[in-house]
Amino acid sequence: MTDDASGWGAGVGDEQALDGAFSFAVQATSGRARAGRLTTPHGEVLTPCFMPVGTKATVKAVLRPALEALGAQVVLANTYHLYFRPGADLVRAHGGLHRFMDWPHPILTDSGGFQVFSLSDTRIVGDDGVEFSSVYDGSRHLFTPALAMEVQEALGADLVMSFDQCAPGTLDRDEIACAVERTTRWADECRAVQTRADQLLVGIVQGGVDEELRRRSAAQLLALDFGAYAIGGLSVGERDDQMLATVELMDELLPADRFRYFMGIGDPRGVIEVIARGVDLFDCVLPTRLARTGSAFTSEGRLNLRNARFADDLGPLDPACDCSCCRHYTRAYLRHLVNQREIAGMQLLSEHNLRVLVRLCERARQAILAGDFERFADEVRGRPDVADANERRTFQ
Amino acid sequence: MTDDASGWGAGVGDEQALDGAFSFAVQATSGRARAGRLTTPHGEVLTPCFMPVGTKATVKAVLRPALEALGAQVVLANTYHLYFRPGADLVRAHGGLHRFMDWPHPILTDSGGFQVFSLSDTRIVGDDGVEFSSVYDGSRHLFTPALAMEVQEALGADLVMSFDQCAPGTLDRDEIACAVERTTRWADECRAVQTRADQLLVGIVQGGVDEELRRRSAAQLLALDFGAYAIGGLSVGERDDQMLATVELMDELLPADRFRYFMGIGDPRGVIEVIARGVDLFDCVLPTRLARTGSAFTSEGRLNLRNARFADDLGPLDPACDCSCCRHYTRAYLRHLVNQREIAGMQLLSEHNLRVLVRLCERARQAILAGDFERFADEVRGRPDVADANERRTFQ
C-alpha cells in the first residue's frame, strides 16, 4: 500500500503523539505525497486537506450546514482581523472561536503576521515586533510574538501559528536573511509564552526561494522542535518553478512525522503540485473570492458565469461535480443569479468551488492510499481546469 | 373544534374542488380566522400561511435547504422581473420555475401589475394594458392581460394572478372606480386566454378603502367565478384602520370556500390582524429586506443588530425562537457579521425573520384548530414585537 517514507522520523503508520491532545500519523505515502491523520481536541483531519478560509470567523457566504455537506474538515480564521473586530476578548467570552462561529470541528488561526506585512504601507519592523496602521481605522498598533500568542489563546483554535516575518523570494537576499533570523527568534518567543496545552503551535519556515536560507530557517526551527511546520513566504510573487523547488527542499528537510502546512494555495493545479511534494494541509481565499466574482472551477476550466454563452445553457455547472450547486441548478440559472447580483449566486458558487478543492484532496488521498498518486496527478494535470491558462501557473 | 363558518359556500371541512388539480378546504374557523388546506400539483399548503418572496426566482440569501428547514410551504416569484431577466422563455425551457429555482413545492407568481405601476414614473394606462419603461434598461413595453398570462404560463407556477390595476385608497375616488372597472375587464381577459389546467388563476379585488367600490369590484369578480381571490390595493399608503375595515368587508363578500390572499403584508402585527379577519395567505419582502439591513423581529421587539448594546450580548437573538440562527449564534456574533457586512449576517437574519412569520402562522393555525384564536391573537398583540412602535401600525 505504501512505497516509501521520505525523510527521518516515524515511518508510515506510526502514530506520533504531538503536544498535548494532538497526534499525527502518516498512513501512506506514494512518491513524496502523503496521506495522514491529524487528531485534535475537536476531531480528526484526514490529509491531504484543503482548509476553507473564514477570515472574520465566517467562511464568506457558506454557513456550517453547507460547509459540512461539502466535506470541509477544518477552517482557518484570521487573528489580525478578529483582533480588531470584534476583539479577542469577545471571542474568549464565548468560550472561543468554535462556539463563536458555530464550528465544532478543528480550527486554525494564523498569527496575524501575514496581514501585518501585507495590509500596511507604513509598517516599522523591529526586533520586538511590527508597528503598523490598522486597516479598520488607521490607528497605530504593535504586534509582537507575545501578543500574537495571547490573541490566539483567546481565540482558542486547535492549531495556532508562530508569529513570523513573511519575506517573499522577490526581496533582496539580505532582507530575507534578516526575516529568517527574526522569524526564528519570534518562533522561540511564541513557544516560550504558550500556556495552553490544547493548542498545537506550528512553526513557520521562511527563506524565500533561496536554498541556503531555507536550510538555515528549517534547521533553526527544527532545533526548537515544533509539533508541526508551515511553509511560509511562498505564493507571494515568486516564479512557480522556484516555489515548487522550495517545497521539494522542505520535504527533504522537515520531519516526516509532523504535518506540513503550505500557507496560501488554492488553485487545483497548485494544490496537486504541493501534495505531490509532501504537503498535508493548505488554505486559500481563492475559491470563495472567485465565487463572489461569478467564477467557478470546472472540469472544462475556469468559467465566468457572466459570460453570455451560458445564457441558455441548461446543463449543470460541472457534470463531473457532486456538489449541491451542480446537482440542483443549471448554468443558465447561475448566470441569472450572478448577473442580478443575487446572494444565492455567491452562496452556490462558493459551495461549488470549495467542494472542487475538497474533492480533489479526497481523491488525492484515495490515490495515495492506493499507492497510485503519480498516475492520478498526471491525469489531473491533463484536465482543462488544471492546465487552464487562467491558472497563470508556470509549472513545467 | 370550530365555532362558525362565516359567509356563504361550503361549510367547515367540506373539500371544495377548484379548477383542475386544485382543492381547498376550510378545516376550522375561530371567529373569522380560518385554518385551511390548499392542494396544488406541487403539494399542500396549510393555512394561514406566510409566503416568502423570491422576486427574481430566489429568496434573497436563503437557499432551499434553509427555506425547507424554516417551514416555508410556498414561495412567490415576480413576473415583471423574470420577464425582463432572464426572460420567460428560458424559464419555460427549464420546465418552469420549480426546476429553474429548485423549489419543488408550490409557487405563486404575481401578474406584474403591481411593478408596472410602482416601478415606472412614465406609465400610460389604457384600456388594453399599461405602457411603461423597464427598470432594467429604460426600454418601453406594453403589458396586457394576455401577456401577463402568457408569461405566467411560461413560468409555470401553481398559483397565478390576474392582471390588475392597483389603486391605492389615497387616490381620487374616480381613479379608483376606473381601476375597478379595468381590473374586472382585465380579469375576464386573463380568464379567457388561460390555457393551462394545472395553474389556479386568482382574481384580484380592488376598490381602495371605499366600501361601495370594494363591493362593486367583489361582485364583478365573483360573477367571473375565480378559484380563489386576492385582496389587492391595500398596504399601499392607506390608514391601518381603513385597511382592516376593508379586509373585514372582504371577509363578508368573498366566498368562504375559496382561499383569500392578501397581497403584501409581512409584519407580525399586520399578519395577526389579517388572519383575524379571514385571510389565508399573504406575502411580503419585509422580513428578508429588514434582514439585509441588520434588523430582526424578536420577542423584545424589532432589533437592529448594528446597535452597540449588542456588542457583548452572549444571548441568542431571540430566546423564544427555534430557528437555526437563534439556536447556534449569539447576538454579539450576529452584530459582528452585520457590522462587517458579512453575507452570513444576511443569511442568518433572513432565515430568522422568515421563521418568525412562519412560526406565527403555525401557531395561529394551531389556535384556530383549537377554537382558541382570539385568545392567542390577544396574547400576540400584547407582545413587544407586535406592539412595537417600529411597526408603525395604527390599529386600535
Chai-1 contact restraints between the chains, C-beta under 6 A:
chainA,res_idxA,chainB,res_idxB,connection_type,confidence,min_distance_angstrom,max_distance_angstrom,comment,restraint_id
A,K56,B,Q340,contact,1.0,0.0,6.0,A-B,restraint_1
A,T58,B,E342,contact,1.0,0.0,6.0,A-B,restraint_2
A,T58,B,A344,contact,1.0,0.0,6.0,A-B,restraint_3
A,K60,B,I343,contact,1.0,0.0,6.0,A-B,restraint_4
A,A61,B,I343,contact,1.0,0.0,6.0,A-B,restraint_5
A,L63,B,Q347,contact,1.0,0.0,6.0,A-B,restraint_6
A,P86,B,H336,contact,1.0,0.0,6.0,A-B,restraint_7
A,L90,B,A332,contact,1.0,0.0,6.0,A-B,restraint_8
A,F100,B,Y333,contact,1.0,0.0,6.0,A-B,restraint_9
A,D102,B,H328,contact,1.0,0.0,6.0,A-B,restraint_10
A,D102,B,Y329,contact,1.0,0.0,6.0,A-B,restraint_11
A,H328,B,D102,contact,1.0,0.0,6.0,A-B,restraint_12
A,Y329,B,D102,contact,1.0,0.0,6.0,A-B,restraint_13
A,A332,B,L90,contact,1.0,0.0,6.0,A-B,restraint_14
A,Y333,B,F100,contact,1.0,0.0,6.0,A-B,restraint_15
A,H336,B,P86,contact,1.0,0.0,6.0,A-B,restraint_16
A,Q340,B,K56,contact,1.0,0.0,6.0,A-B,restraint_17
A,E342,B,T58,contact,1.0,0.0,6.0,A-B,restraint_18
A,I343,B,K60,contact,1.0,0.0,6.0,A-B,restraint_19
A,I343,B,A61,contact,1.0,0.0,6.0,A-B,restraint_20
A,A344,B,T58,contact,1.0,0.0,6.0,A-B,restraint_21
A,Q347,B,L63,contact,1.0,0.0,6.0,A-B,restraint_22
